[in-house]
């Protein structure tokens, strides 16, 4: 089980560095479905939300250091979107202990579907290889409202939110991809820290599995950052869109099965 957790953490860390995501979009279904498929006891869905928060925080921290050293963090976006997101993420995490499996799956599935639709839209933002914040303008009130709204639901399902927030940055605010990725990692530090505190407070973070996840996540987040600099942003967007779409389909199937039962 610990080897499986290490491999899942490593894959999540790699995605953090490459795409600016905490890895929860992959970790959530992987931790939920892989252990029983391989003959282990399934993890409780609420423990899975706690584990994704732990991994998301430390993988985001490692990858953020990489992006910040290269000037790929847009501070106004981090503040106006990230602060309300973090506060509401904590409230959502505390509320999640009262939520049942079907509700958590439904929230995750709806967010993933919305993100997938946004990622499949034709890209109309800045040039693919734009790597400087330059004259970027931010609609601050809109960023604040979206941050507060999405933060509660992301806290419920134990997600830093990159899988939905990066599409929002690209489509709504037209932020260049690499700057969106770097800024998202900074925001993930705040949201996962708040969610991590909430999950720890209600006892939803198993220590042994968390350590195995982090052993894989931390070094591979740096590796992913190095790899992401060598891949075109158009390819990175396609990879992210595919990951989101596959996860949305898998969660949707589980929601459908839950409803039938």
C-alpha positions in Angstrom: 0.0 0.0 0.0 2.9 2.4 0.8 4.5 1.7 -2.6 1.3 2.5 -4.3 1.0 5.7 -2.3 4.6 6.6 -3.2 3.9 6.1 -6.9 0.6 8.1 -6.8 2.4 10.9 -4.9 5.2 10.9 -7.5 2.8 11.2 -10.4 0.9 14.0 -8.6 4.2 15.8 -7.9 5.2 15.5 -11.5 2.0 17.1 -12.7 2.4 19.9 -10.1 5.7 20.9 -11.6 4.6 20.5 -15.2 1.1 22.0 -15.2 0.9 24.1 -12.0 -1.7 21.8 -10.4 -1.6 20.3 -7.0 -2.2 16.8 -8.5 -5.5 16.3 -6.7 -7.4 15.8 -10.0 -5.4 12.6 -10.4 -4.8 11.7 -6.8 -8.5 11.8 -5.8 -9.6 9.1 -8.3 -6.3 7.2 -7.9 -6.5 6.9 -4.1 -10.2 6.1 -4.3 -10.1 3.4 -6.9 -6.6 1.9 -7.1 -6.3 0.3 -3.6 -9.5 -1.9 -4.0 -8.5 -2.8 -7.6 -5.2 -4.1 -6.3 -6.7 -6.1 -3.4 -6.3 -3.5 -0.5 -8.9 -2.1 1.8 -10.5 1.0 0.1 -9.8 4.3 1.7 -12.7 6.3 3.0 -13.6 9.1 0.6 -13.2 11.7 3.3 -9.7 10.4 4.1 -8.9 10.7 0.4 -9.9 14.4 0.5 -7.4 14.8 3.5 -4.6 13.0 1.7 -5.0 15.1 -1.5 -4.7 18.3 0.7 -1.4 17.1 2.2 0.1 16.1 -1.1 -1.2 19.2 -2.8 0.4 21.5 -0.2 3.9 20.1 -0.3 4.0 19.4 -4.1 2.8 23.0 -4.7 5.4 24.4 -2.3 8.2 22.6 -4.2 7.0 23.5 -7.7 6.2 27.1 -6.6 9.8 27.7 -5.5 10.8 26.6 -9.1 8.4 29.0 -10.8 9.0 31.9 -8.5 12.7 31.8 -9.2 11.9 32.3 -12.9 9.5 35.3 -12.4 6.4 33.4 -13.4 4.0 34.4 -10.6 1.4 37.2 -11.0 1.0 38.7 -7.6 -2.4 40.5 -8.0 -4.0 37.3 -9.2 -2.5 35.4 -6.2 -3.9 37.9 -3.7 -7.4 38.7 -5.2 -8.2 35.2 -6.2 -6.2 33.3 -3.6 -7.2 34.9 -0.3 -11.0 34.5 -0.5 -10.4 31.0 -2.0 -8.3 30.0 1.0 -10.8 31.3 3.6 -13.7 29.6 2.0 -11.6 26.4 1.4 -11.2 26.1 5.2 -14.9 26.4 5.8 -15.6 23.9 3.1 -13.1 21.4 4.6 -14.7 21.7 8.0 -18.1 21.2 6.5 -17.0 18.1 4.5 -17.0 15.9 7.6 -20.8 16.1 7.6 -21.1 15.4 3.8 -21.7 11.9 2.5 -19.9 10.2 -0.3 -22.4 10.9 -3.0 -22.4 14.7 -2.4 -18.6 14.9 -2.4 -18.4 12.9 -5.7 -21.1 15.1 -7.2 -19.3 18.3 -6.3 -16.0 17.0 -7.7 -17.6 15.7 -10.8 -19.5 19.0 -11.6 -16.3 21.0 -11.1 -14.3 18.7 -13.3 -16.9 18.8 -16.1 -16.9 22.6 -16.0 -13.1 22.7 -16.1 -13.0 20.2 -19.0 -15.5 22.3 -21.1 -13.4 25.4 -20.5 -10.2 23.7 -21.5 -11.7 22.5 -24.7 -12.7 26.0 -25.8 -10.4 27.5 -28.5 -7.6 29.5 -26.8 -8.0 33.2 -27.2 -5.6 34.6 -24.6 -2.0 35.7 -24.8 0.6 34.1 -27.2 1.5 30.5 -26.1 5.0 31.3 -25.1 4.3 34.6 -23.2 6.4 34.3 -20.1 6.2 37.8 -18.6 3.4 39.4 -16.6 4.1 42.7 -18.3 0.9 44.7 -18.8 -1.6 42.1 -17.6 -4.8 43.6 -16.2 -7.0 41.8 -13.6 -10.7 42.3 -12.9 -10.2 42.2 -9.2 -13.8 42.2 -8.0 -14.5 39.2 -10.3 -11.5 37.4 -9.1 -12.6 37.9 -5.5 -16.1 36.6 -6.1 -15.0 33.6 -8.1 -12.4 32.8 -5.4 -14.9 32.8 -2.6 -17.5 30.8 -4.6 -15.1 28.1 -5.8 -13.2 27.9 -2.5 -16.0 26.4 -0.5 -16.6 23.6 -2.9 -12.9 22.9 -3.4 -12.4 22.7 0.4 -15.2 20.1 0.6 -13.5 17.8 -1.9 -10.0 18.3 -0.7 -8.7 20.1 -3.8 -6.3 23.0 -4.1 -8.4 23.8 -7.2 -5.9 24.1 -10.0 -7.9 21.8 -12.3 -10.7 24.4 -12.3 -8.7 27.6 -11.5 -6.2 27.3 -14.3 -9.0 27.1 -16.9 -10.6 30.1 -15.2 -7.3 32.0 -15.5 -6.9 31.1 -19.1 -10.5 31.6 -20.3 -11.9 34.3 -18.0 -8.8 36.4 -17.2 -6.7 35.5 -20.3 -3.5 34.8 -18.3 -0.5 33.2 -20.2 -0.3 29.5 -19.4 3.1 29.5 -17.6 2.2 32.6 -15.5 -1.2 30.9 -14.7 0.7 27.8 -13.6 3.2 29.7 -11.4 0.4 31.8 -9.9 -1.7 28.8 -9.3 1.0 27.1 -7.3 1.2 30.2 -5.0 -2.6 30.1 -4.6 -2.5 26.3 -4.0 -0.1 26.9 -1.0 -2.8 29.0 0.6 -5.8 26.9 -0.3 -4.2 23.5 0.6 -2.8 25.0 3.8 -6.2 26.1 4.9 -7.8 22.9 3.8 -5.0 20.8 5.3 -5.6 22.5 8.7 -9.3 21.8 8.4 -8.8 18.2 7.5 -6.3 17.6 10.3 -8.7 19.2 12.8 -11.4 16.7 12.0 -9.0 13.7 11.8 -9.1 13.0 8.1 -5.3 12.8 7.5 -3.8 9.3 8.0 -0.1 9.9 8.8 1.4 6.8 7.4 -0.1 7.1 3.9 0.6 10.8 3.9 4.4 10.2 4.4 4.5 7.7 1.6 2.7 10.2 -0.7 5.1 13.0 0.2 8.2 10.9 -0.4 7.2 10.7 -4.0 5.6 14.1 -4.4 8.3 16.4 -3.3 11.3 15.4 -5.5 9.1 14.8 -8.5 7.5 18.2 -8.3 10.9 19.7 -9.1 11.5 17.2 -11.9 8.1 18.2 -13.4 9.0 21.9 -13.3 12.2 21.2 -15.3 10.3 19.1 -17.8 7.5 21.7 -18.1 9.9 24.4 -19.3 10.9 22.2 -22.2 7.4 21.4 -23.4 5.3 23.9 -25.4 2.4 25.5 -23.6 -0.1 24.3 -26.3 1.0 20.7 -25.5 0.7 21.4 -21.7 -2.9 22.7 -22.2 -3.8 19.6 -24.1 -2.3 17.3 -21.4 -4.3 19.2 -18.7 -7.5 19.1 -20.7 -7.1 15.3 -21.2 -6.5 14.7 -17.5 -9.5 16.8 -16.5 -11.7 15.1 -19.0 -10.8 11.6 -18.1 -11.2 12.3 -14.4 -14.6 13.9 -15.0 -15.7 10.8 -17.0 -14.5 8.4 -14.3 -16.2 10.3 -11.4 -19.3 10.7 -13.5 -19.5 6.9 -13.9 -19.2 6.5 -10.1 -21.9 9.2 -9.5 -24.2 7.3 -11.9 -23.6 4.0 -10.2 -24.3 5.6 -6.8 -27.6 7.1 -8.0 -28.7 3.7 -9.4 -27.9 2.0 -6.0 
